[in-house]
Amino acid sequence: MRKPGKARFFHVRRTGQIAERCMSFWHELIVAFCLLLVLEGILPFLYPQRWRRLVEQLATVDDRTLRICGLISMLAGTLLLYLVR
């Protein structure tokens, strides 16, 4: 016959570990988002006129080209993240 206290302790311990991992994930995701905002803000802060011209040029690019650029960017980011981790 198994002891009920031991099984309950294991379940609570495991649930605690899962919650800790989940909180760590969200913390890292928020840190990554903050770094993204910092990096995205560098060009408009340093070169506002060039940034404005770039945005105007991007407005003329067709959707297919923008999607391809976005896909390449996501794949490159995923590959770099895999290599770093």
C-alpha positions as CSV (number, residue, x, y, z in Angstrom):
1,M,0.0,0.0,0.0
2,R,1.4,3.4,-0.9
3,K,1.6,6.3,1.4
4,P,-0.8,9.1,0.4
5,G,1.5,11.9,1.8
6,K,4.4,10.9,-0.4
7,A,2.4,11.0,-3.6
8,R,0.9,14.3,-2.8
9,F,4.3,15.8,-1.9
10,F,5.7,14.6,-5.3
11,H,2.8,16.2,-7.1
12,V,3.2,19.5,-5.3
13,R,6.9,19.5,-5.9
14,R,6.5,18.7,-9.6
15,T,3.8,21.4,-10.0
16,G,6.1,23.9,-8.3
17,Q,8.9,23.1,-10.7
18,I,6.6,23.6,-13.7
19,A,5.3,26.9,-12.3
20,E,8.9,28.0,-11.8
21,R,9.9,27.1,-15.3
22,C,6.8,28.9,-16.6
23,M,7.7,32.1,-14.7
24,S,11.3,31.8,-16.0
25,F,10.0,31.6,-19.6
26,W,7.8,34.6,-19.2
27,H,10.6,36.6,-17.6
28,E,12.9,35.8,-20.5
29,L,10.2,36.6,-23.0
30,I,9.7,40.0,-21.4
31,V,13.4,40.7,-21.3
32,A,13.7,39.8,-25.0
33,F,10.8,42.1,-25.8
34,C,12.4,44.9,-23.9
35,L,15.6,44.4,-25.9
36,L,13.7,44.4,-29.1
37,L,12.2,47.8,-28.2
38,V,15.6,49.2,-27.4
39,L,17.1,48.0,-30.7
40,E,14.1,49.2,-32.7
41,G,14.4,52.6,-31.2
42,I,18.1,53.2,-32.0
43,L,17.6,54.2,-35.6
44,P,14.7,56.6,-35.2
45,F,16.6,58.2,-32.2
46,L,19.9,58.6,-34.0
47,Y,18.7,59.3,-37.6
48,P,15.0,60.5,-37.6
49,Q,15.1,61.8,-41.2
50,R,16.7,58.7,-42.6
51,W,14.2,56.6,-40.7
52,R,11.3,58.6,-42.1
53,R,12.6,58.1,-45.7
54,L,13.0,54.3,-45.0
55,V,9.4,54.0,-43.8
56,E,8.2,55.9,-46.9
57,Q,10.2,53.5,-49.1
58,L,8.8,50.5,-47.2
59,A,5.3,51.7,-47.9
60,T,5.9,51.2,-51.6
61,V,7.1,47.6,-51.3
62,D,4.6,44.9,-52.3
63,D,3.2,42.5,-49.8
64,R,4.9,39.4,-51.2
65,T,8.4,41.0,-50.8
66,L,7.6,42.1,-47.3
67,R,6.4,38.6,-46.4
68,I,9.6,37.0,-47.8
69,C,11.8,39.5,-45.9
70,G,9.8,38.7,-42.7
71,L,10.2,35.0,-43.2
72,I,13.9,35.3,-43.9
73,S,14.2,37.4,-40.7
74,M,12.3,34.9,-38.6
75,L,14.4,31.9,-39.9
76,A,17.6,33.8,-39.4
77,G,16.6,34.7,-35.8
78,T,15.6,31.1,-35.1
79,L,18.8,29.7,-36.5
80,L,20.9,32.2,-34.5
81,L,19.0,31.5,-31.3
82,Y,19.5,27.7,-31.9
83,L,23.3,28.3,-32.3
84,V,23.6,30.5,-29.3
85,R,21.6,28.3,-27.0
